[in-house]
């Protein structure tokens, strides 16, 4: 019933609004007909003057008699201007008004035209003053920089003159700006109640463009709203799109049921609007009062009918509600819920008793199923635990096999490398000693070069040792020391200079002050050289390597961060997780794939971390972070 009431009220309200819109549409047609009647009457009266005998006599006269006749006729017809335009003074066709052009062709015409201030002043200076209206800022109107409207909206009429050899037109017009008699007459015609003699709360307005130039809408109690403007929504619909507006609209200070009709000039352009509307508030109040009365009546009916309905329905719905509650409790898991004894002995009472019997059977079956489920779950858990233990053992065995295979391969490689490298290194070292003994004092001139060879031979021995250390880390222990990374990086650039210059690779360095770190210098040198060589090999040809060193805190610990960036192609995202695995390499038939794995082992053993990422602008970046050495370490 409330839903039907709501639907009915909604439909009634919609129909009521349609009646209001139809009413304002009828009002707008009356106003339109009055405007059309004024234009028609003006044209007919002007044509009657042009065809009258008296006018023929005036045409024959010259000077004051003609002027006096025009002034008397203008006052009698209620025109604001009246003049005779001979054909010879009509000017070029492009400069003529369409109504004048029609009259020159022998057809009287009357239209609405917009006159500029200067054109009105040419007739009478008072007309230009009457047309001038200051614009008043209006809420919801289209923003504008204009502050005054100086144009005039004119009922423009012309009748042909062809008497006694004279050819021309008789032109007259009525200025509608501030023409309060015109707008008040429209308001009286539309809203005067012919039966009671009373007036509805209606308004009428004439717009030039979107500005009120003649209206009985009040801005204040005794001030008409001349110069206020129509809302942007109405302007767009009526002036821009040329549609008639029939809807509610906000007019100056209040909401009105409104009708707006576009007005076109003799050129066919939309130049203004004719508006009529009546205040919405009384009808809104009437609708509200009607709704309140209907709801009050409906509430009264409910208050009287509900007790009677409940008394009649109690014997039917109470047992059903009890069964519904029982089923809801069963659905929530309470299998002990029952309807119990019912006072009713009819079909509903029998259904309630039968439902209790069914719930007893259901509870028994549920107990058996739960017992079977518990036993099955226990067996599944036992089997799952056995499979989990077996899977863990299998995983451990697999990892041990993989590691054993890797270590076996590394052991074989290490033995071969140690044998193949140590012998020529020993020969080099021996011949270097012979050279020093043979040259004697002359060896001083190449002492730097000989010392460099000594250091590099020692580095080869260290690398071989590190390779063995990677294979059997438990048999080696590095001697850590406090190292300044800035000079160490510069030394590494010297060692790989031949690789970089051969590939035409430029190097940029930004080695800021950073704390000394705890790592064996040879191990750190091996890491840096490996990263530089990898970067050079990734670019293959001309490119750029950027080395940056700075201080960085991680997890509350002070440390140093060394970044190595290149402009190479980077590494596919699918391979990044494998980069630090032993024997993994992206260089086909080149390298052993141990460089990054060994570097990672060395850095992690020193308490640091080495990471990789592809750069958004292209290229790759390795970042090596090491904790700062403790105070007092050398």
NUNUNU-26846 format. One line per 10 residues: number of its first residue (from 1); their letters; for each residue x, y, z of C-alpha. Coordinates in pm, whole numbers. Layout:
N
NUM) a) X:Y:Z | ...
// end
This chain:
634
1) xxxxxxxxxx) 0:0:0 | 276:256:75 | 441:163:-257 | 115:209:-448 | 60:537:-265 | 410:655:-357 | 363:558:-722 | 26:731:-732 | 162:1050:-575 | 457:1047:-814
11) xxxxxxxxxx) 225:1010:-1113 | -8:1279:-978 | 283:1517:-921 | 412:1459:-1275 | 65:1519:-1421 | 28:1831:-1204 | 360:1964:-1338 | 244:1890:-1694 | -71:2092:-1630 | 143:2384:-1509
21) xxxxxxxxxx) 363:2361:-1818 | 55:2345:-2043 | -82:2649:-1861 | 233:2855:-1913 | 244:2740:-2276 | -108:2877:-2322 | -5:3203:-2153 | 296:3231:-2387 | 71:3186:-2691 | -154:3471:-2569
31) xxxxxxxxxx) 149:3699:-2528 | 279:3595:-2869 | -59:3668:-3028 | -69:4010:-2863 | 276:4097:-2998 | 174:3972:-3341 | -146:4178:-3317 | 52:4493:-3234 | 277:4433:-3534 | -19:4358:-3759
41) xxxxxxxxxx) -215:4663:-3639 | 88:4888:-3680 | 138:4767:-4035 | -232:4803:-4122 | -256:5153:-3975 | 62:5260:-4155 | -69:5118:-4483 | -403:5297:-4427 | -220:5628:-4380 | -11:5572:-4694
51) xxxxxxxxxx) -326:5503:-4898 | -542:5783:-4753 | -659:6087:-4950 | -534:6317:-4677 | -183:6173:-4717 | -202:6224:-5095 | -279:6590:-5032 | 11:6617:-4786 | 249:6468:-5039 | 162:6749:-5280
61) xxxxxxxxxx) 241:7001:-5008 | 589:7075:-4893 | 756:7197:-4577 | 568:7259:-4254 | 237:7105:-4362 | 397:6768:-4430 | 595:6776:-4106 | 287:6870:-3903 | 89:6583:-4061 | 361:6332:-3977
71) xxxxxxxxxx) 379:6455:-3616 | 1:6431:-3573 | -11:6085:-3732 | 282:5963:-3519 | 107:6076:-3201 | -228:5932:-3308 | -83:5590:-3395 | 138:5580:-3084 | 459:5557:-3290 | 800:5666:-3167
81) xxxxxxxxxx) 915:5772:-3513 | 753:5824:-3855 | 916:5945:-4176 | 881:5937:-4556 | 1165:5779:-4754 | 1168:5864:-5128 | 1306:5599:-5362 | 1587:5831:-5461 | 1706:5848:-5098 | 1669:5476:-5021
91) xxxxxxxxxx) 2037:5407:-5077 | 2201:5085:-5204 | 2008:4762:-5166 | 2269:4617:-4925 | 2209:4905:-4679 | 1827:4883:-4669 | 1623:4724:-4395 | 1433:4417:-4522 | 1099:4584:-4433 | 1198:4892:-4638
101) xxxxxxxxxx) 1314:4667:-4921 | 976:4489:-4920 | 784:4821:-4922 | 995:4947:-5212 | 884:4633:-5392 | 520:4723:-5331 | 454:4502:-5026 | 392:4646:-4678 | 597:4472:-4406 | 629:4480:-4028
111) xxxxxxxxxx) 907:4308:-3831 | 1106:4341:-3511 | 1445:4506:-3574 | 1736:4609:-3353 | 1846:4974:-3391 | 2181:5109:-3278 | 2194:5405:-3041 | 2306:5643:-3318 | 2018:5535:-3541 | 1769:5607:-3262
121) xxxxxxxxxx) 1931:5940:-3183 | 1887:6038:-3551 | 1510:6026:-3492 | 1506:6171:-3143 | 1773:6197:-2871 | 1514:6091:-2614 | 1475:5756:-2792 | 1847:5681:-2746 | 1815:5767:-2375 | 1503:5550:-2343
131) xxxxxxxxxx) 1683:5255:-2505 | 1993:5285:-2285 | 1978:5038:-1993 | 2256:4972:-1741 | 2331:4601:-1697 | 2292:4454:-1349 | 2505:4152:-1248 | 2273:3851:-1243 | 2328:3512:-1083 | 2360:3219:-1329
141) xxxxxxxxxx) 2386:3447:-1635 | 2655:3410:-1899 | 2964:3614:-1790 | 3004:3938:-1988 | 3225:4248:-1993 | 2938:4472:-2107 | 2800:4723:-1856 | 2527:4886:-2064 | 2279:4795:-2338 | 2239:5087:-2582
151) xxxxxxxxxx) 2055:4914:-2865 | 1680:4941:-2908 | 1424:4673:-2998 | 1175:4829:-3240 | 849:4718:-3403 | 961:4829:-3748 | 692:4886:-4019 | 702:5018:-4375 | 424:5080:-4634 | 471:5157:-5004
161) xxxxxxxxxx) 381:5508:-5137 | 282:5546:-5502 | 64:5856:-5527 | 63:6145:-5770 | 390:6044:-5930 | 569:6009:-5593 | 741:5676:-5517 | 882:5587:-5177 | 790:5429:-4845 | 629:5545:-4523
171) xxxxxxxxxx) 836:5409:-4234 | 736:5401:-3866 | 833:5225:-3550 | 761:5165:-3182 | 1055:5139:-2939 | 996:4849:-2697 | 1279:4934:-2453 | 1122:5061:-2127 | 781:5035:-2299 | 601:4954:-1975
181) xxxxxxxxxx) 254:5004:-2125 | 327:4729:-2376 | 456:4479:-2117 | 186:4562:-1857 | -82:4510:-2122 | 61:4164:-2197 | 64:4083:-1824 | -297:4197:-1784 | -415:3997:-2084 | -243:3680:-1970
191) xxxxxxxxxx) -301:3685:-1595 | -623:3885:-1541 | -893:3648:-1418 | -1206:3732:-1619 | -1433:3554:-1367 | -1312:3688:-1031 | -1138:3997:-1155 | -828:3902:-955 | -476:3868:-1081 | -249:3563:-1074
201) xxxxxxxxxx) 108:3609:-957 | 247:3626:-1310 | 514:3829:-1489 | 597:3920:-1847 | 926:4035:-1995 | 1074:4139:-2327 | 1443:4054:-2375 | 1690:4213:-2616 | 1943:3934:-2653 | 1952:3814:-2288
211) xxxxxxxxxx) 1888:4155:-2122 | 1549:4256:-1977 | 1458:4577:-2162 | 1089:4582:-2065 | 950:4386:-1769 | 719:4389:-1472 | 950:4154:-1277 | 1051:4335:-959 | 1411:4364:-845 | 1287:4532:-530
221) xxxxxxxxxx) 937:4629:-419 | 907:4935:-646 | 1204:4875:-880 | 1161:4681:-1202 | 1439:4439:-1294 | 1546:4625:-1609 | 1904:4539:-1701 | 1906:4199:-1533 | 1986:3903:-1757 | 1846:3559:-1823
231) xxxxxxxxxx) 2027:3245:-1701 | 2289:3079:-1919 | 2079:2761:-1953 | 1777:2946:-2091 | 1993:3162:-2319 | 2156:2856:-2475 | 1823:2682:-2537 | 1628:2982:-2668 | 1880:3214:-2836 | 2153:2971:-2941
241) xxxxxxxxxx) 1935:2673:-3034 | 1617:2862:-3126 | 1390:2645:-2906 | 1089:2753:-2701 | 1158:2700:-2330 | 873:2558:-2120 | 997:2465:-1775 | 1071:2603:-1431 | 1340:2873:-1428 | 1502:3104:-1174
251) xxxxxxxxxx) 1386:3458:-1252 | 1584:3732:-1069 | 1484:3640:-713 | 1255:3335:-724 | 1151:3026:-918 | 880:3065:-1184 | 697:2828:-1417 | 830:2995:-1728 | 785:3014:-2102 | 1044:3178:-2329
261) xxxxxxxxxx) 979:3236:-2701 | 1268:3333:-2934 | 1213:3658:-3131 | 1369:3701:-3474 | 1442:4020:-3661 | 1374:4095:-4027 | 1708:3929:-4114 | 1599:3599:-3955 | 1838:3623:-3658 | 1735:3539:-3300
271) xxxxxxxxxx) 1768:3879:-3131 | 1557:3846:-2819 | 1292:3660:-2623 | 933:3706:-2510 | 876:3568:-2159 | 572:3497:-1943 | 568:3304:-1620 | 394:3267:-1287 | 534:3213:-939 | 598:2846:-858
281) xxxxxxxxxx) 575:2881:-479 | 191:2878:-445 | 160:2564:-656 | 446:2397:-470 | 273:2476:-143 | -55:2338:-281 | 116:2015:-387 | 284:1984:-49 | -46:2038:132 | -219:1779:-87
291) xxxxxxxxxx) 57:1526:-19 | 35:1588:356 | -343:1546:353 | -320:1218:161 | -48:1080:387 | -243:1187:695 | -551:1005:566 | -344:699:482 | -185:701:828 | -529:719:986
301) xxxxxxxxxx) -647:419:786 | -338:225:894 | -392:309:1262 | -745:175:1242 | -673:-135:1033 | -344:-262:1179 | -481:-382:1517 | -768:-564:1346 | -533:-721:1093 | -288:-836:1361
311) xxxxxxxxxx) -568:-994:1565 | -696:-1185:1260 | -351:-1289:1142 | -212:-1396:1476 | -362:-1744:1457 | -208:-1803:1113 | 124:-1624:1114 | 243:-1692:1470 | 303:-2069:1410 | 457:-1995:1070
321) xxxxxxxxxx) 687:-1734:1225 | 793:-1981:1493 | 876:-2242:1227 | 1066:-1978:1032 | 1275:-1891:1339 | 1343:-2262:1399 | 1465:-2309:1042 | 1683:-1997:1068 | 1848:-2133:1385 | 1904:-2467:1212
331) xxxxxxxxxx) 2058:-2285:914 | 2294:-2107:1156 | 2409:-2448:1292 | 2184:-2502:1594 | 2052:-2852:1524 | 1884:-2862:1867 | 1628:-2599:1762 | 1268:-2726:1770 | 917:-2583:1738 | 799:-2760:2054
341) xxxxxxxxxx) 435:-2795:2152 | 190:-2578:1956 | -160:-2480:2062 | -285:-2511:1708 | -426:-2851:1610 | -501:-2767:1250 | -285:-2830:942 | -26:-2572:1049 | 17:-2745:1390 | 61:-3082:1214
351) xxxxxxxxxx) 326:-2935:983 | 511:-2796:1287 | 515:-3140:1457 | 628:-3314:1138 | 909:-3058:1101 | 1035:-3146:1452 | 1044:-3518:1357 | 1244:-3441:1044 | 1491:-3229:1246 | 1543:-3524:1488
361) xxxxxxxxxx) 1638:-3751:1196 | 1859:-3482:1051 | 2045:-3438:1381 | 2114:-3813:1406 | 2249:-3831:1051 | 2459:-3521:1109 | 2620:-3678:1415 | 2717:-3988:1213 | 2853:-3780:925 | 3061:-3568:1162
371) xxxxxxxxxx) 3213:-3881:1314 | 3303:-4013:968 | 3440:-3673:868 | 3661:-3650:1179 | 3806:-3994:1110 | 3867:-3910:743 | 4026:-3575:829 | 4261:-3741:1078 | 4374:-3990:812 | 4424:-3711:557
381) xxxxxxxxxx) 4632:-3509:805 | 4852:-3811:883 | 4905:-3878:512 | 4969:-3510:440 | 5233:-3494:715 | 5409:-3799:569 | 5405:-3643:221 | 5532:-3310:359 | 5824:-3482:533 | 5907:-3682:221
391) xxxxxxxxxx) 5890:-3370:4 | 6121:-3178:242 | 6373:-3461:238 | 6354:-3475:-141 | 6410:-3100:-166 | 6710:-3115:68 | 6856:-3405:-128 | 6806:-3216:-456 | 6978:-2904:-322 | 7267:-3113:-194
401) xxxxxxxxxx) 7300:-3283:-533 | 7298:-2950:-717 | 7552:-2798:-480 | 7770:-3108:-496 | 7762:-3096:-875 | 7851:-2727:-876 | 8132:-2774:-628 | 8265:-3072:-822 | 8271:-2868:-1141 | 8435:-2574:-964
411) xxxxxxxxxx) 8694:-2809:-812 | 8787:-2944:-1153 | 8804:-2596:-1304 | 9005:-2467:-1008 | 9263:-2745:-1035 | 9305:-2683:-1407 | 9325:-2307:-1367 | 9578:-2333:-1082 | 9798:-2567:-1285 | 9771:-2371:-1612
421) xxxxxxxxxx) 9820:-2029:-1454 | 10070:-2087:-1174 | 10337:-2235:-1405 | 10359:-1939:-1648 | 10325:-1700:-1355 | 10624:-1866:-1188 | 10824:-1831:-1511 | 10727:-1463:-1536 | 10823:-1399:-1174 | 11154:-1582:-1216
431) xxxxxxxxxx) 11249:-1394:-1531 | 11149:-1068:-1363 | 11397:-1140:-1082 | 11667:-1225:-1340 | 11597:-895:-1516 | 11644:-702:-1194 | 11977:-881:-1122 | 12096:-840:-1481 | 12008:-472:-1508 | 12139:-378:-1168
441) xxxxxxxxxx) 12129:-1:-1124 | 11988:42:-1473 | 11669:-121:-1347 | 11587:200:-1160 | 11464:365:-1483 | 11196:99:-1524 | 11135:37:-1154 | 10774:155:-1179 | 10699:-86:-1463 | 10875:-376:-1284
451) xxxxxxxxxx) 10681:-302:-964 | 10357:-298:-1163 | 10444:-640:-1306 | 10516:-764:-952 | 10177:-640:-831 | 9991:-792:-1122 | 10169:-1127:-1076 | 10064:-1114:-711 | 9711:-1030:-820 | 9706:-1334:-1051
461) xxxxxxxxxx) 9808:-1552:-760 | 9539:-1389:-546 | 9272:-1448:-811 | 9365:-1813:-833 | 9345:-1829:-457 | 9003:-1667:-460 | 8881:-1916:-716 | 8992:-2195:-484 | 8834:-2007:-197 | 8500:-1998:-384
471) xxxxxxxxxx) 8517:-2371:-439 | 8612:-2453:-78 | 8526:-2145:132 | 8558:-2338:460 | 8931:-2391:395 | 9009:-2017:359 | 8966:-1713:573 | 9022:-1361:438 | 9198:-1090:632 | 8967:-792:635
481) xxxxxxxxxx) 9097:-436:662 | 8965:-78:650 | 8975:33:286 | 8919:376:131 | 8713:301:-181 | 8799:624:-368 | 9167:552:-439 | 9089:180:-486 | 8838:260:-766 | 9091:489:-936
491) xxxxxxxxxx) 9351:208:-927 | 9100:-29:-1085 | 9042:218:-1371 | 9414:206:-1444 | 9405:-175:-1458 | 9119:-187:-1710 | 9222:119:-1910 | 9334:-95:-2207 | 8991:-268:-2219 | 8802:62:-2207
501) xxxxxxxxxx) 9017:248:-2458 | 9004:-41:-2705 | 8621:-29:-2700 | 8618:355:-2710 | 8431:374:-2378 | 8429:695:-2176 | 8427:697:-1796 | 8265:956:-1568 | 8346:951:-1196 | 8176:1115:-902
511) xxxxxxxxxx) 8371:984:-606 | 8246:1178:-306 | 8376:1141:47 | 8265:810:195 | 8357:620:510 | 8622:350:494 | 8480:-1:468 | 8579:-336:618 | 8698:-567:335 | 9024:-709:201
521) xxxxxxxxxx) 9154:-462:-63 | 9236:-730:-322 | 8887:-877:-296 | 8725:-534:-343 | 8957:-463:-636 | 8852:-795:-792 | 8482:-699:-756 | 8527:-351:-912 | 8737:-482:-1202 | 8482:-755:-1270
531) xxxxxxxxxx) 8197:-500:-1281 | 8393:-265:-1512 | 8485:-547:-1752 | 8126:-674:-1755 | 8001:-322:-1838 | 8254:-285:-2121 | 8162:-624:-2265 | 7788:-542:-2244 | 7832:-223:-2451 | 8072:-388:-2703
541) xxxxxxxxxx) 8141:-51:-2862 | 8147:320:-2779 | 7950:400:-2466 | 7966:555:-2118 | 8042:413:-1774 | 7948:626:-1472 | 8108:552:-1135 | 7960:717:-826 | 8063:682:-462 | 7872:829:-168
551) xxxxxxxxxx) 7786:772:195 | 7457:587:265 | 7279:463:578 | 7106:124:569 | 6916:-34:857 | 7063:225:1091 | 7421:141:986 | 7666:381:824 | 7824:262:503 | 7949:343:154
561) xxxxxxxxxx) 7761:288:-175 | 7945:237:-505 | 7731:240:-823 | 7849:130:-1168 | 7624:240:-1455 | 7661:164:-1826 | 7472:252:-2144 | 7446:-108:-2266 | 7130:-305:-2342 | 7081:-430:-1987
571) xxxxxxxxxx) 6958:-780:-1896 | 6610:-922:-1977 | 6381:-912:-1672 | 6332:-1289:-1689 | 6707:-1347:-1630 | 6773:-1097:-1347 | 6704:-1355:-1072 | 6972:-1587:-1217 | 7250:-1329:-1262 | 7441:-1420:-945
581) xxxxxxxxxx) 7413:-1799:-996 | 7749:-1982:-1057 | 7818:-2052:-1428 | 7533:-1827:-1544 | 7637:-1603:-1834 | 7466:-1412:-2115 | 7785:-1415:-2327 | 7764:-1715:-2557 | 8094:-1911:-2576 | 8265:-1643:-2357
591) xxxxxxxxxx) 8340:-1640:-1987 | 8275:-1896:-1718 | 7982:-1728:-1545 | 8172:-1715:-1214 | 8255:-1342:-1200 | 7931:-1211:-1046 | 7888:-1518:-827 | 8237:-1473:-680 | 8180:-1096:-641 | 7857:-1157:-455
601) xxxxxxxxxx) 8028:-1408:-223 | 8308:-1161:-143 | 8070:-870:-74 | 7831:-1078:138 | 8121:-1215:342 | 8218:-856:417 | 7866:-786:546 | 7759:-592:238 | 7522:-637:-51 | 7543:-619:-430
611) xxxxxxxxxx) 7227:-557:-639 | 7137:-504:-1003 | 6864:-316:-1190 | 6779:-205:-1544 | 6758:173:-1583 | 6443:334:-1721 | 6646:548:-1963 | 6839:240:-2085 | 7146:62:-1957 | 7224:-122:-1637
621) xxxxxxxxxx) 7338:-38:-1283 | 7521:-246:-1022 | 7513:-109:-667 | 7763:-228:-406 | 7699:-131:-43 | 7947:-210:237 | 7924:-123:609 | 8169:131:744 | 8470:6:933 | 8451:43:1309
631) xxxx) 8647:319:1477 | 9007:214:1543 | 9034:-26:1245 | 9337:37:1023
// end
